[in-house]
Amino acid sequence: MSSLNLFLLSLSEIFGDFSLKNFARSGNKTEFIKGSAGYVAVIYFLIKCLKQGNILYVNGMWDGLSALMEGIAAYLILGEKLKTPQQYVGLGFIVLGVFLLKLGGISY
């Protein structure tokens, strides 16, 4: 499975989530359209990833990478923070999980 497709899958989800958050707060229909386009891209890249890996592997990698990337983006761009040190440890476990999945190679 292409790491680029997995990265673009996660990036599309982040774009969609940020746009839909803006829509939810402002009611701006342009943000809704952008968010919807982000999720159309999610479907496209998910299909590309599933051509080369099984659902369990692709979903685990996508969930982990997306959570990590979106967490960093929310922290840096939106200034959002977690409430407890344990929550940051949880993000560390996500990183560990993605690393361990990657070590095993792609499952078909």
C-alpha positions as a Markdown table, in Angstrom:
| # | Residue | x | y | z |
|---|---|---|---|---|
| 1 | Met | 0.0 | 0.0 | 0.0 |
| 2 | Ser | 1.3 | 3.4 | -0.9 |
| 3 | Ser | 2.3 | 5.5 | 2.1 |
| 4 | Leu | 1.4 | 8.5 | -0.1 |
| 5 | Asn | -2.2 | 7.3 | -0.6 |
| 6 | Leu | -2.5 | 6.7 | 3.2 |
| 7 | Phe | -1.1 | 10.2 | 3.9 |
| 8 | Leu | -3.5 | 11.7 | 1.3 |
| 9 | Leu | -6.4 | 9.8 | 2.9 |
| 10 | Ser | -5.7 | 11.2 | 6.3 |
| 11 | Leu | -5.1 | 14.7 | 4.9 |
| 12 | Ser | -8.4 | 14.6 | 3.1 |
| 13 | Glu | -10.2 | 13.7 | 6.3 |
| 14 | Ile | -8.5 | 16.5 | 8.2 |
| 15 | Phe | -9.5 | 19.0 | 5.5 |
| 16 | Gly | -13.1 | 17.7 | 5.6 |
| 17 | Asp | -13.2 | 17.8 | 9.4 |
| 18 | Phe | -11.9 | 21.3 | 9.6 |
| 19 | Ser | -14.2 | 22.6 | 6.9 |
| 20 | Leu | -17.3 | 20.9 | 8.5 |
| 21 | Lys | -16.3 | 22.3 | 11.9 |
| 22 | Asn | -16.2 | 25.8 | 10.3 |
| 23 | Phe | -19.6 | 25.1 | 8.7 |
| 24 | Ala | -21.1 | 24.0 | 12.1 |
| 25 | Arg | -20.0 | 27.2 | 13.7 |
| 26 | Ser | -20.7 | 29.7 | 10.9 |
| 27 | Gly | -23.4 | 28.2 | 8.8 |
| 28 | Asn | -21.3 | 29.1 | 5.7 |
| 29 | Lys | -22.4 | 26.8 | 2.9 |
| 30 | Thr | -19.1 | 27.1 | 1.2 |
| 31 | Glu | -17.5 | 25.3 | 4.2 |
| 32 | Phe | -20.1 | 22.5 | 3.9 |
| 33 | Ile | -19.2 | 22.1 | 0.2 |
| 34 | Lys | -15.5 | 22.0 | 1.0 |
| 35 | Gly | -16.1 | 19.5 | 3.8 |
| 36 | Ser | -18.1 | 17.3 | 1.6 |
| 37 | Ala | -15.4 | 17.4 | -1.1 |
| 38 | Gly | -12.9 | 16.4 | 1.6 |
| 39 | Tyr | -14.9 | 13.3 | 2.3 |
| 40 | Val | -15.3 | 12.4 | -1.4 |
| 41 | Ala | -11.5 | 12.5 | -1.5 |
| 42 | Val | -11.5 | 10.2 | 1.6 |
| 43 | Ile | -13.6 | 7.6 | -0.3 |
| 44 | Tyr | -11.3 | 7.9 | -3.3 |
| 45 | Phe | -8.1 | 7.3 | -1.4 |
| 46 | Leu | -9.7 | 4.7 | 0.8 |
| 47 | Ile | -10.5 | 2.6 | -2.3 |
| 48 | Lys | -7.0 | 3.1 | -3.6 |
| 49 | Cys | -5.6 | 1.8 | -0.2 |
| 50 | Leu | -7.9 | -1.1 | 0.0 |
| 51 | Lys | -6.7 | -2.3 | -3.4 |
| 52 | Gln | -3.4 | -3.1 | -1.8 |
| 53 | Gly | -4.2 | -4.0 | 1.8 |
| 54 | Asn | -7.0 | -5.6 | 3.9 |
| 55 | Ile | -9.5 | -3.7 | 5.8 |
| 56 | Leu | -8.1 | -4.4 | 9.2 |
| 57 | Tyr | -4.6 | -3.1 | 8.2 |
| 58 | Val | -5.8 | -0.1 | 6.2 |
| 59 | Asn | -8.3 | 1.0 | 8.8 |
| 60 | Gly | -5.8 | 0.7 | 11.7 |
| 61 | Met | -3.1 | 2.7 | 9.8 |
| 62 | Trp | -5.6 | 5.3 | 8.7 |
| 63 | Asp | -7.2 | 5.7 | 12.1 |
| 64 | Gly | -3.8 | 6.0 | 13.8 |
| 65 | Leu | -2.2 | 8.3 | 11.3 |
| 66 | Ser | -5.3 | 10.5 | 11.0 |
| 67 | Ala | -5.6 | 10.8 | 14.7 |
| 68 | Leu | -2.0 | 11.8 | 15.0 |
| 69 | Met | -2.0 | 14.2 | 12.1 |
| 70 | Glu | -5.4 | 15.8 | 13.0 |
| 71 | Gly | -4.3 | 16.1 | 16.7 |
| 72 | Ile | -1.2 | 17.9 | 15.7 |
| 73 | Ala | -3.0 | 20.2 | 13.3 |
| 74 | Ala | -5.8 | 21.0 | 15.8 |
| 75 | Tyr | -3.1 | 21.8 | 18.4 |
| 76 | Leu | -1.0 | 24.0 | 16.1 |
| 77 | Ile | -3.6 | 25.6 | 13.9 |
| 78 | Leu | -6.7 | 25.8 | 16.1 |
| 79 | Gly | -5.0 | 26.0 | 19.4 |
| 80 | Glu | -6.9 | 23.1 | 20.8 |
| 81 | Lys | -5.5 | 21.2 | 23.8 |
| 82 | Leu | -6.2 | 18.1 | 25.7 |
| 83 | Lys | -7.1 | 18.3 | 29.4 |
| 84 | Thr | -4.9 | 15.7 | 31.1 |
| 85 | Pro | -1.4 | 14.2 | 30.7 |
| 86 | Gln | -3.0 | 10.8 | 30.3 |
| 87 | Gln | -4.6 | 12.0 | 27.1 |
| 88 | Tyr | -1.2 | 12.9 | 25.7 |
| 89 | Val | 0.0 | 9.5 | 26.7 |
| 90 | Gly | -2.9 | 8.1 | 24.7 |
| 91 | Leu | -1.7 | 9.9 | 21.7 |
| 92 | Gly | 1.7 | 8.4 | 22.3 |
| 93 | Phe | 0.1 | 4.9 | 22.2 |
| 94 | Ile | -1.4 | 5.8 | 18.9 |
| 95 | Val | 2.0 | 6.5 | 17.5 |
| 96 | Leu | 3.3 | 3.2 | 18.9 |
| 97 | Gly | 0.4 | 1.4 | 17.3 |
| 98 | Val | 1.0 | 2.8 | 13.9 |
| 99 | Phe | 4.7 | 1.9 | 14.3 |
| 100 | Leu | 3.9 | -1.7 | 15.2 |
| 101 | Leu | 1.4 | -2.0 | 12.4 |
| 102 | Lys | 4.0 | -0.8 | 9.9 |
| 103 | Leu | 6.7 | -3.2 | 11.3 |
| 104 | Gly | 4.5 | -6.2 | 10.3 |
| 105 | Gly | 4.2 | -5.2 | 6.7 |
| 106 | Ile | 1.1 | -4.8 | 4.6 |
| 107 | Ser | -1.6 | -7.5 | 5.3 |
| 108 | Tyr | -3.5 | -8.6 | 2.2 |
